[in-house]
Amino acid sequence: MTCFLSDRVPGKDELLFVPLGGTGEIGMNLNLYGHAGKWLMVDLGVMFRDKSAYGLEVIMPDPVFIAERSGDLAGLVLTHAHEDHIGAVPYLWPRLRCPIYATPFTASVVARKLKQAGLDRRAPITELPMSSKFDVGPFAIELVTLTHSIPEPNAVVIRTPLGTIVHTGDWKLDPDPLVGPCVDEATLVDVGQSGVLATICDSTNALVAGRSGSEADLRKSLVELVGRFDQRVVVGCFASNIARLETLSHVAETNGRHAALVGRSLWRMHDAARENGYLANTPAFLTANEASYLPRDKVLLICTGSQGEPRAALPRIAAGHHPEIVLDAGDTAIFSSRIIPGNEAAIERLQARLREQGIAVIATDDEFVHVSGHPARDELRQMYRWLNPHVAIPVHGEPAHLDAHAGLARDCGVPNVLRIENGDMVRLAPGPARVIGSVSTGRLGVERGRLVPLASDIAPLDNGARWRVDAAPDLAEAGE
């Protein structure tokens, strides 16, 4: 039986790991590493699911354990710019008040969020080049370039006198990612040969056989698919998937169409991408207003809302509430994204509403319209061959994903595989890695501009606790 650890301070002679979010669900990632009296945080995200029934604007982990120890929090390292890894920063940073470390694209996205929340002059962001090496308190950090469905995904190598940890963040092995470099295989191999104590690894696709697929192969499929249609085509995708934006621009141009961006988060990600040198060879995208004047066979609309978020562009278009874009019978809607667990009902409602209007709906079950940003089982096996860790801890997944990942890691010969949950405190060293206790965890929601504690079923607790926040949510963005 584990004990509840309320006043735990990491000793100089030990190395700890504690997930407060993201280990038991997909989303709201928050991970802590403890050593020599200090804590290191990796990622601080929100959760994606159908929240409308609860009147909540966004959901995130409750950071009470580390907030009560904010004086010992050496810093926050962000692996990449997906909302489930950075979305809680503007809400929770006032409780943490620690330095933030990120590569240029991620720093640009976070800076926009902090400015929107009025925190840009208070929250310090250290912008780091790719493949950086730097120190955060007693932790020596190295960033290793991976591929994912967003620019600049990084594995975080954490070195201490007690051993080296590799926290993968979100990743896949894409041999032709189209935007950004390929995986830095040489560095991963070097890290593995130097000795890895523990790998903390993405489990999202641990149930999926084979490999996740390449963006380059998807581009060929979408060119052919869009070429079949002679009316308006709308594509729902994740705003952060900059490679998908470049792909869809190419698809439109190849088929004699003009690509337009419809949705504020698309434009925000687009601006951050161009600010950092991405999309440099991509023609300018049209606005929704400009696209509305084009013939129906000459436009490709790229929209937010593929997860059914009610205030995003595609659901508003389907409901007839968008001020500039109208779809008619015979038009086509392509869902170029996966379903984030928890969003199934919202997506089904959106697709049903489109079909009722005579709009053809094409999703991943119908055609090759999406490749995932997460590693399938063959890619996980390759990562374990490179790193050869003594300990594997699956994170970033629901229970079934974590269980499947744990079994795969054992099959790969990892000597010690720990299947843990949010709040479990793991002593990685000294001695065999094991769970030594648990800490306080929970969830917070934003309800009418205030943070509220949530019950396990996501409904707000009726205990009167409220904390005012100034951050405005961006609900048209997901983390795939």
C-alpha positions in Angstrom: 0.0 0.0 0.0 1.4 3.4 -1.0 1.4 6.3 1.3 0.3 9.9 0.7 3.3 12.2 0.5 2.4 15.7 1.4 5.7 17.3 2.4 8.2 15.4 0.2 11.4 17.2 -0.8 13.7 15.3 -3.2 17.0 14.5 -1.6 20.5 15.1 -3.1 20.9 11.3 -3.3 17.7 10.5 -5.1 15.9 11.1 -8.4 12.1 11.2 -8.5 9.4 11.3 -11.2 5.8 12.4 -10.6 3.1 12.9 -13.3 0.3 15.2 -12.3 -1.5 15.0 -15.6 -1.4 13.0 -18.9 -0.8 9.5 -17.4 -4.3 8.0 -17.5 -5.8 10.3 -20.1 -4.7 11.9 -23.4 -4.2 15.6 -22.7 -3.3 17.9 -19.9 0.3 16.8 -19.6 2.2 17.9 -16.5 5.4 16.0 -15.4 7.8 16.6 -12.5 11.3 15.4 -11.9 12.8 15.9 -8.5 16.5 15.9 -7.4 18.7 17.7 -4.9 15.9 19.7 -3.3 14.5 21.0 -6.7 11.8 20.1 -9.1 11.8 20.3 -12.9 8.5 20.6 -14.8 8.1 19.2 -18.3 5.0 20.5 -20.1 1.9 22.1 -18.8 -1.2 21.4 -20.9 -4.9 21.3 -21.2 -7.3 18.4 -22.0 -9.5 17.9 -25.0 -12.9 16.4 -24.7 -16.6 17.5 -25.2 -16.9 20.1 -22.5 -20.0 21.9 -23.6 -22.3 19.8 -21.4 -20.5 21.1 -18.3 -20.3 24.8 -19.2 -16.5 24.6 -19.1 -14.2 26.5 -21.4 -11.1 24.3 -20.8 -9.8 21.6 -18.4 -6.3 21.2 -17.0 -4.4 19.4 -14.2 -4.6 20.8 -10.6 -1.0 21.8 -9.8 -1.5 22.1 -6.1 1.4 19.8 -5.2 4.0 21.8 -7.1 2.3 25.2 -6.5 2.8 24.7 -2.8 6.5 24.1 -3.6 6.9 26.8 -6.2 10.0 28.1 -4.5 11.7 24.8 -5.3 10.5 24.7 -8.9 13.6 25.4 -11.0 11.9 25.8 -14.3 9.4 24.6 -16.9 10.7 23.0 -20.1 8.1 22.8 -23.0 8.6 19.9 -25.5 6.4 21.4 -28.3 3.6 23.8 -28.9 0.5 21.6 -28.8 -2.3 22.7 -26.5 -2.1 19.6 -24.4 1.5 20.5 -23.6 1.4 24.3 -23.3 -2.3 25.3 -23.0 -2.3 25.6 -19.2 0.7 27.9 -19.1 -1.3 31.2 -19.1 -3.8 29.9 -16.5 -1.3 28.3 -14.1 1.9 30.3 -14.4 0.8 32.9 -11.8 0.8 30.0 -9.2 4.2 28.7 -10.3 6.2 31.8 -11.3 9.1 29.8 -12.7 11.3 30.3 -15.8 10.0 28.9 -19.0 12.3 27.2 -21.7 11.2 26.6 -25.3 12.5 26.4 -28.8 11.6 29.4 -31.1 8.3 28.2 -32.6 7.0 27.0 -29.2 8.2 30.3 -27.6 6.3 32.3 -30.2 3.1 30.4 -29.6 3.4 30.7 -25.8 4.4 34.4 -25.9 1.1 35.1 -27.8 -0.8 33.3 -25.1 0.9 35.1 -22.3 0.3 38.5 -24.0 -3.4 37.7 -24.4 -3.5 36.9 -20.7 -1.6 40.1 -19.7 1.4 38.1 -18.5 4.0 38.8 -21.2 5.9 41.2 -19.0 6.0 38.9 -16.0 6.5 35.4 -17.3 10.1 34.9 -18.5 10.6 32.8 -21.6 14.1 31.6 -22.5 14.1 30.9 -26.2 16.5 28.1 -27.1 17.9 26.9 -30.5 17.1 23.4 -31.5 19.5 20.7 -30.1 20.3 23.0 -27.1 22.2 22.0 -24.0 21.4 24.0 -20.8 21.1 23.7 -17.1 17.9 24.1 -15.0 18.8 24.0 -11.4 20.6 20.6 -10.7 19.4 19.2 -14.0 21.5 19.2 -17.2 19.2 19.3 -20.2 19.7 18.4 -23.8 17.0 18.8 -26.5 16.9 16.2 -29.2 15.0 16.9 -32.4 12.1 14.5 -33.3 9.2 14.6 -35.8 5.6 15.1 -34.9 2.6 16.9 -36.3 3.9 20.4 -35.4 7.3 22.1 -35.9 10.1 21.6 -33.3 9.1 18.6 -31.2 11.8 17.8 -28.8 12.8 14.9 -26.6 14.2 16.1 -23.3 17.3 14.4 -22.1 17.7 15.0 -18.3 21.1 14.2 -16.9 21.8 14.0 -13.2 24.6 12.3 -11.2 22.2 9.5 -10.5 21.4 8.7 -14.1 20.0 10.0 -17.4 16.3 10.2 -18.2 14.8 10.6 -21.7 11.4 12.2 -21.7 10.2 11.8 -25.3 7.3 14.2 -25.4 5.1 13.6 -28.5 6.9 12.0 -31.5 6.8 9.7 -34.5 9.4 8.5 -37.0 8.6 10.3 -40.2 11.3 9.8 -42.9 9.9 12.8 -44.9 8.1 15.2 -42.6 8.0 18.0 -45.2 8.3 20.7 -42.6 11.4 20.7 -40.3 14.2 18.2 -40.0 14.0 14.4 -39.6 14.6 12.7 -36.3 18.1 13.1 -34.9 18.8 9.4 -34.8 22.5 9.9 -34.2 22.0 11.7 -31.0 19.5 9.2 -29.7 21.9 6.4 -30.4 24.7 8.3 -28.6 22.4 8.9 -25.6 21.5 5.2 -25.5 25.1 4.1 -25.8 26.0 6.5 -22.9 23.5 4.7 -20.7 19.8 5.6 -20.1 18.3 5.0 -16.7 14.7 5.6 -17.7 12.6 6.5 -20.7 9.3 8.3 -20.1 7.5 7.8 -23.4 4.4 8.6 -25.4 1.7 5.9 -25.5 -1.0 7.4 -27.7 -0.7 4.8 -30.5 0.6 1.9 -28.5 -2.4 -0.1 -29.7 -1.7 0.6 -33.3 0.3 -2.0 -35.3 3.1 -1.0 -37.8 4.1 2.6 -38.3 2.2 5.9 -38.2 2.9 7.0 -41.8 4.5 9.9 -43.5 3.2 13.3 -44.4 4.7 13.0 -47.9 2.6 9.9 -48.6 -0.5 11.7 -47.3 0.1 14.6 -49.7 -0.1 12.4 -52.7 -3.4 10.9 -51.5 -5.0 14.3 -50.8 -4.0 15.6 -54.2 -5.8 12.7 -55.9 -8.9 12.9 -53.6 -9.5 16.7 -53.9 -9.2 16.3 -57.7 -12.4 14.2 -57.8 -14.6 17.1 -56.7 -16.0 20.1 -58.7 -17.6 22.1 -55.9 -16.4 23.7 -52.7 -14.1 21.5 -50.6 -13.5 22.2 -46.9 -10.8 20.4 -44.8 -10.9 20.3 -41.1 -7.5 19.9 -39.5 -5.5 20.8 -36.4 -4.3 24.4 -36.5 -0.8 23.4 -35.2 -0.1 21.0 -38.0 2.0 23.3 -40.1 3.1 20.5 -42.4 -0.6 19.8 -43.2 -1.1 23.5 -44.0 1.8 23.3 -46.5 0.4 20.0 -47.8 -3.1 21.5 -48.3 -1.6 24.6 -50.1 0.1 22.2 -52.5 -3.1 20.2 -52.9 -5.1 23.3 -53.7 -2.5 24.6 -56.2 -2.2 21.3 -58.0 -6.0 21.2 -58.4 -6.3 24.7 -59.6 -7.8 26.0 -56.3 -6.8 28.7 -53.9 -6.2 27.7 -50.2 -7.9 29.8 -47.5 -7.6 29.7 -43.7 -10.8 29.9 -41.7 -10.4 30.1 -38.0 -8.4 32.4 -35.6 -6.1 29.7 -34.3 -5.1 28.7 -37.8 -4.0 32.3 -38.4 -2.2 32.4 -35.1 -0.3 29.3 -35.8 0.3 30.4 -39.4 1.8 33.7 -38.2 4.1 31.9 -35.6 5.3 29.6 -38.3 6.2 32.3 -40.8 7.8 34.3 -38.0 10.2 31.4 -37.5 10.9 30.6 -41.2 8.4 27.9 -41.8 6.0 28.0 -44.8 8.6 30.2 -46.6 7.9 28.7 -50.0 4.1 28.5 -49.5 1.9 31.1 -51.3 -0.1 33.4 -49.1 -3.4 32.0 -47.9 -6.7 33.7 -48.5 -8.9 35.0 -45.8 -12.5 33.7 -45.4 -13.8 36.9 -46.8 -11.6 36.7 -49.9 -12.5 33.0 -50.4 -16.2 33.8 -50.3 -16.0 35.6 -53.7 -14.3 32.8 -55.5 -16.2 30.2 -57.7 -17.0 27.1 -55.8 -14.6 24.9 -57.7 -11.7 27.3 -57.2 -11.3 27.3 -53.4 -10.1 24.9 -50.7 -11.1 26.0 -47.3 -8.9 24.9 -44.4 -10.9 25.1 -41.2 -10.6 24.7 -37.4 -13.2 22.6 -35.7 -12.4 19.0 -36.7 -13.0 17.9 -33.1 -16.5 19.5 -33.1 -15.5 22.5 -30.9 -18.7 24.6 -31.0 -17.0 28.0 -31.4 -14.6 26.8 -34.1 -15.0 27.5 -37.8 -16.4 24.2 -39.2 -19.1 23.7 -36.6 -20.2 27.3 -37.1 -20.3 26.8 -40.8 -22.3 23.6 -40.4 -24.8 25.5 -38.1 -25.1 28.3 -40.6 -23.6 30.8 -38.1 -20.4 31.7 -40.0 -20.5 35.3 -41.3 -18.7 34.6 -44.5 -18.7 30.9 -45.5 -21.7 28.9 -46.5 -21.7 25.3 -47.7 -24.3 23.9 -50.1 -25.5 20.4 -51.1 -22.8 18.8 -53.2 -19.9 20.3 -51.4 -17.4 18.1 -49.6 -16.0 18.2 -46.0 -12.8 16.2 -45.3 -11.8 15.5 -41.7 -8.0 15.4 -42.0 -7.4 14.6 -38.3 -7.8 11.8 -35.8 -10.5 11.7 -33.1 -9.1 12.9 -29.8 -10.7 10.6 -27.1 -13.6 12.3 -25.4 -14.6 14.2 -28.6 -16.4 11.3 -30.3 -20.0 12.6 -29.6 -19.2 16.2 -30.7 -17.6 15.0 -34.0 -20.5 12.6 -34.7 -23.0 15.5 -34.2 -21.0 17.8 -36.5 -20.7 15.2 -39.3 -24.4 14.3 -39.0 -25.4 17.9 -39.4 -23.2 18.2 -42.5 -24.7 15.1 -44.1 -28.2 16.3 -43.4 -27.4 19.3 -45.6 -26.3 17.1 -48.5 -22.6 17.7 -47.9 -20.4 14.7 -48.4 -18.3 13.8 -45.4 -14.9 12.0 -45.8 -13.0 10.8 -42.7 -10.2 8.5 -41.9 -12.4 5.4 -42.2 -13.3 6.4 -45.7 -10.1 7.5 -47.4 -6.4 8.1 -46.6 -6.8 11.6 -45.3 -4.6 11.7 -42.2 -1.4 10.4 -40.7 -0.9 10.5 -36.9 1.8 12.4 -35.1 2.4 9.6 -32.6 4.4 6.4 -32.7 2.8 3.1 -33.6 4.2 -0.1 -32.2 7.1 -0.6 -34.7 8.3 3.0 -34.0 8.1 2.4 -30.2 10.3 -0.7 -30.7 12.8 1.3 -32.6 13.0 3.9 -29.9 13.7 1.2 -27.3 16.4 -0.3 -29.5 18.1 3.1 -29.7 17.8 4.0 -26.0 18.0 0.6 -24.3 16.8 2.0 -21.0 16.8 0.2 -17.7 13.4 1.5 -16.8 10.3 2.3 -19.0 7.4 4.4 -17.8 4.5 4.8 -20.3 2.8 8.2 -20.2 0.5 10.2 -22.5 -2.4 7.8 -22.8 -5.6 6.3 -21.4 -5.3 3.1 -19.4 -5.5 0.8 -22.4 -2.7 2.7 -24.1 -0.5 2.6 -21.0 -1.2 -1.2 -20.6 -0.3 -1.9 -24.2 2.8 0.2 -24.1 3.9 -1.5 -20.9 3.6 -4.9 -22.5 5.5 -3.8 -25.6 8.4 -2.4 -23.4 8.6 -5.7 -21.6 8.7 -7.6 -25.0 11.6 -5.2 -25.9 13.6 -6.5 -23.0 13.3 -3.5 -20.7 14.2 -4.9 -17.2 11.9 -2.7 -15.2 8.5 -1.5 -16.6 6.4 0.7 -14.3 2.7 1.1 -15.1 1.8 4.2 -13.0 -1.0 6.8 -12.7 -1.2 10.5 -12.1 0.0 11.3 -8.7 2.3 8.3 -8.3 5.7 9.2 -7.0 8.5 7.1 -8.5 11.9 6.9 -7.1 14.1 6.2 -10.1 17.3 6.1 -8.1 19.0 4.9 -6.0 18.0 1.3 -6.1 15.4 -0.4 -8.3 12.8 2.1 -9.6 9.5 1.8 -7.7 6.5 3.7 -6.6 7.1 5.1 -3.1 3.9 6.9 -2.5 1.4 9.4 -4.0 0.7 13.1 -4.1 -2.4 15.2 -4.4 -3.8 15.4 -8.0 -7.0 16.7 -9.6 -8.5 18.7 -12.3 -9.4 22.4 -12.8 -11.8 23.8 -15.2 -12.4 27.4 -16.5 -16.0 28.4 -16.0 -17.0 32.0 -16.9 -13.4 33.2 -16.4 -12.7 31.4 -13.1 -10.8 28.3 -12.2 -12.9 25.7 -10.5 -12.0 22.4 -9.0 -13.7 19.5 -10.8 -15.1 16.2 -9.7 -13.9 13.0 -11.3 -16.8 13.1 -13.8 -15.6 16.6 -15.0 -18.5 18.5 -13.4 -17.6 21.4 -11.2 -17.4 20.6 -7.5 -20.0 22.5 -5.5 -17.6 23.7 -2.8 -17.5 27.4 -3.6 -13.8 27.4 -4.6 -13.1 29.8 -7.4 -9.9 31.5 -8.7 -10.1 34.3 -11.2 -8.1 33.9 -14.4 -7.4 36.3 -17.2 -6.3 33.9 -19.9 -8.7 33.5 -22.8 -9.0 29.9 -24.1 -8.2 28.8 -27.6 -10.6 25.9 -28.1 -10.1 25.4 -31.8 -6.7 23.7 -31.4 -5.8 20.2 -30.5 -2.7 18.1 -29.9 -2.4 15.4 -32.5 
